[in-house]
Amino acid sequence: MRLFQSVLGRAAMGLALLAGLTASAGSALAGGARFRSVVIDTSPLVAKGYPTYAQMVERAVAPSVAAAFADSIDPSDPRGLRLVFRIYSVTLPLATGAARESENDFMQSEGLVVDARGRVVSVTPILSPVSSWTTPANLPPEVEDFRRVRALGLHAAYWLKRELPAF
């Protein structure tokens, strides 16, 4: 019985420590980092020759990023830091039945913190995998793709918020 209590006590202490580390890592940004604005940059997609797709990606991702960073935006911040959420690629494999090539959609992006002079202060790369099977397959393809990209944007935005260094 004592051994069980000892192991259980250590496990509980380990879980408490892990929860504390996770909370502190997740709250690094909440501890005072403020941005004057957040900008979605899909210029890498445009440069690859996909301007229409880049517009759809921006429309899908912008609300997710805005929601994730809503408590970190202060337009009157005197430091003038801007967060640029740059999207390099979005991969949406065929996700219908047995022809599924992959179970994940992917978005490669990064968060750049830019100061008032336009200098990049921090770069945080993010690779977001999201299960493609989470969206219903009976929607029109453009609606389904929009939902899948929105899910990728939400995943990437919250990971970015967690990984950004405190300023």
C-alpha positions as CSV (number, residue, x, y, z in Angstrom):
1,M,0.0,0.0,0.0
2,R,2.8,2.4,0.9
3,L,4.5,1.7,-2.4
4,F,1.3,2.5,-4.3
5,Q,0.9,5.8,-2.3
6,S,4.5,6.7,-3.0
7,V,4.2,6.0,-6.7
8,L,0.8,7.8,-6.8
9,G,2.3,10.8,-4.9
10,R,5.2,11.0,-7.3
11,A,2.9,10.8,-10.3
12,A,0.7,13.5,-8.9
13,M,3.7,15.7,-8.1
14,G,5.0,15.1,-11.6
15,L,1.7,16.0,-13.1
16,A,1.5,19.2,-11.0
17,L,5.0,20.1,-12.1
18,L,4.2,19.4,-15.8
19,A,1.0,21.5,-15.5
20,G,3.0,24.3,-13.9
21,L,5.6,24.2,-16.7
22,T,2.9,24.1,-19.4
23,A,1.1,27.0,-17.8
24,S,4.2,29.1,-17.6
25,A,5.2,28.3,-21.2
26,G,1.7,29.0,-22.4
27,S,1.5,32.2,-20.4
28,A,4.8,33.7,-21.6
29,L,3.0,35.8,-24.1
30,A,0.1,36.6,-21.8
31,G,2.6,38.0,-19.3
32,G,2.9,41.3,-21.1
33,A,3.6,40.9,-24.8
34,R,1.5,43.3,-26.7
35,F,1.4,44.0,-30.4
36,R,0.2,47.1,-32.2
37,S,-1.3,44.9,-34.9
38,V,-1.3,41.4,-36.4
39,V,-1.0,41.0,-40.1
40,I,-1.5,37.9,-42.3
41,D,1.1,37.6,-45.1
42,T,0.4,35.2,-47.9
43,S,2.9,36.7,-50.3
44,P,4.9,33.5,-50.5
45,L,1.8,31.8,-51.9
46,V,1.3,34.6,-54.4
47,A,5.0,34.4,-55.4
48,K,4.5,30.7,-56.2
49,G,1.8,31.7,-58.6
50,Y,-1.4,31.1,-56.5
51,P,-2.9,34.6,-55.9
52,T,-6.5,33.4,-55.8
53,Y,-5.6,30.6,-53.4
54,A,-3.6,33.0,-51.3
55,Q,-6.7,35.2,-50.9
56,M,-8.8,32.2,-49.8
57,V,-6.1,31.2,-47.3
58,E,-5.9,34.7,-45.9
59,R,-9.7,34.9,-45.5
60,A,-9.8,31.5,-43.8
61,V,-6.8,32.1,-41.4
62,A,-7.4,35.8,-40.4
63,P,-10.3,35.1,-38.0
64,S,-8.4,32.3,-36.3
65,V,-5.3,34.5,-35.8
66,A,-7.4,37.4,-34.6
67,A,-9.2,35.2,-32.1
68,A,-5.9,33.7,-30.8
69,F,-4.2,37.1,-30.3
70,A,-7.3,39.2,-29.3
71,D,-6.0,39.7,-25.8
72,S,-2.5,40.6,-27.1
73,I,-3.5,43.5,-29.4
74,D,-3.1,47.1,-28.2
75,P,-3.1,49.6,-31.0
76,S,-1.7,52.3,-28.7
77,D,1.3,50.2,-27.6
78,P,4.2,52.7,-27.6
79,R,6.8,50.0,-28.6
80,G,5.0,49.5,-31.9
81,L,5.6,45.8,-32.2
82,R,3.8,44.1,-35.1
83,L,3.1,40.4,-35.5
84,V,3.3,39.1,-39.0
85,F,1.8,35.7,-39.5
86,R,3.5,34.5,-42.8
87,I,2.1,31.5,-44.6
88,Y,4.5,29.6,-46.9
89,S,2.5,26.6,-47.9
90,V,-0.8,24.7,-47.3
91,T,-1.1,21.1,-48.2
92,L,-4.6,19.6,-48.3
93,P,-4.3,16.0,-49.5
94,L,-7.2,14.2,-51.0
95,A,-9.3,13.1,-48.0
96,T,-12.1,11.0,-49.4
97,G,-12.5,7.3,-48.5
98,A,-9.8,4.8,-49.4
99,A,-8.0,7.2,-51.8
100,R,-6.7,9.2,-48.8
101,E,-3.0,9.9,-49.3
102,S,-2.5,11.3,-45.8
103,E,-4.5,11.7,-42.7
104,N,-3.2,15.2,-42.1
105,D,-3.4,18.6,-43.7
106,F,-0.3,20.8,-43.2
107,M,0.5,24.5,-43.1
108,Q,4.0,25.8,-43.0
109,S,4.1,29.3,-41.5
110,E,6.0,31.5,-39.2
111,G,5.4,34.4,-36.8
112,L,7.6,37.4,-37.2
113,V,7.8,40.1,-34.5
114,V,8.7,43.4,-36.2
115,D,9.6,46.5,-34.3
116,A,8.5,50.1,-35.2
117,R,11.6,50.5,-37.5
118,G,10.7,47.5,-39.5
119,R,13.4,45.2,-38.1
120,V,12.6,41.6,-37.4
121,V,13.0,41.0,-33.7
122,S,11.9,37.4,-33.6
123,V,11.1,34.5,-36.0
124,T,9.1,31.5,-34.8
125,P,8.5,28.8,-37.4
126,I,5.4,26.7,-37.1
127,L,4.4,23.4,-38.9
128,S,0.8,22.6,-38.3
129,P,-0.6,19.2,-38.9
130,V,-4.4,18.8,-38.6
131,S,-6.4,15.7,-39.3
132,S,-8.1,16.1,-42.6
133,W,-10.8,13.6,-41.7
134,T,-12.3,16.0,-39.2
135,T,-14.3,17.9,-41.9
136,P,-17.4,16.4,-43.5
137,A,-16.8,15.1,-47.0
138,N,-20.3,16.0,-48.3
139,L,-19.6,19.7,-48.6
140,P,-18.7,21.4,-51.8
141,P,-14.9,21.2,-52.3
142,E,-14.3,25.0,-51.9
143,V,-16.3,25.0,-48.6
144,E,-14.5,22.0,-47.3
145,D,-11.1,23.4,-48.2
146,F,-12.0,26.7,-46.5
147,R,-12.9,24.8,-43.3
148,R,-9.7,22.8,-43.4
149,V,-7.5,25.8,-43.9
150,R,-9.4,27.6,-41.1
151,A,-8.6,24.6,-38.8
152,L,-4.9,24.8,-39.8
153,G,-4.9,28.5,-39.1
154,L,-6.4,28.0,-35.7
155,H,-3.9,25.3,-34.8
156,A,-0.9,27.5,-36.0
157,A,-2.2,30.6,-34.3
158,Y,-2.4,29.0,-30.9
159,W,0.9,27.2,-31.3
160,L,2.5,30.5,-32.3
161,K,1.0,32.3,-29.3
162,R,2.5,29.6,-27.1
163,E,5.9,29.6,-28.7
164,L,6.5,33.3,-29.1
165,P,9.1,34.7,-26.7
166,A,8.0,37.3,-24.2
167,F,8.8,40.9,-25.0
